[in-house]
Amino acid sequence: MEPDLDPIDDQLRRRRWRILRVALPYGHGLDPLPAWVKTPEQFIGWLIGRLTPQALHNYFEDLEEIAKQTCDLELLRLARKYLAAR
């Protein structure tokens, strides 16, 4: 985390990380993250090796729906980026 983040930006970033973790398919959300995972892109790279292609697609569809419901454009862009790539 960047130390000079505005408190609102810091809160949004933490919320997004929680959403990324909570949206994981059942049985995958409680494992500790490796120390090298620091960004959403690294998190996605880590997920690609752990989930089946269908589970990964479903994960991004769920993220897209959550982003729409919470009006989180950054999360929506992330989900759509990976949905379009698959």
N, C-alpha and C positions, 0 to 999 in steps of 0.2 A: 504494500500500500504506500502510496505517495504521502509523505508527512504533511505537505502543504495543501491538502485537499480541503475545500470548503466543507463544513459539517454536513450540509445537504448532499453534496457529491459523495462524501464518504458513506453516508447512510444508503444512498442509491446503490453504490458499488457493493456494499455488504448485502443488501437485499437481493441483488442479482446473483451473487454467489450462492445465497441460500436457495434461490429458485433453481439454479443449475443443479444443485445437489438434491433437492427435494423432488424434482421432476424425474429423477432417475427411475428406471423400472424397479419393481419390488425386488429386494435382495441385493441391490447394488448401491444403495444410498448411504449405508452406514460404514462402509470400508474407509479407513483413513486415506487421505490423498497422499501421494508421494511428495516429498519435499520439493521436487523440481517443478511441480505444478503451481505456477504463479499467475497465469493469465487465462482468460476464457479459451483462447486458442490452444494453449497447452492442455487444458482440461479436456477439450474436444479430442485432441490427439490421443490422450490417455484413454478416453472412452472408446475410440475407434477400435482399439485392441481388446476391449473387454466385452463389447456388445455385438450381437449378430447384426447384419445389415438391416433386417426388418425391425429389430428392437431400436436401433439407432434412428431409423426413419420415424418410428412412432415417437421416440423421445423428442425429435425436432418438431414434429407436429404438435405435441403437447406444449413445448416451449412457445411455439407460435400462438397457440390458443391462450396461454397464460399472458403472453405479451400483449395480445389484443385486449384482454380483459383488464389488464392493469395500465394500459396506454403507455407501455414502455417501448419506445421506438428503437432504442439501442438493442434491446433483447429481441425485438421483432426482426431487426436486420440480421442479427446473428443467426436466428433460427432459419430465416429464409435463405441466407447465404449457403448454409449447409444443406437445406432441402433442395435448392437449385443445383447443387454440385452432385447430388446423388441421382 
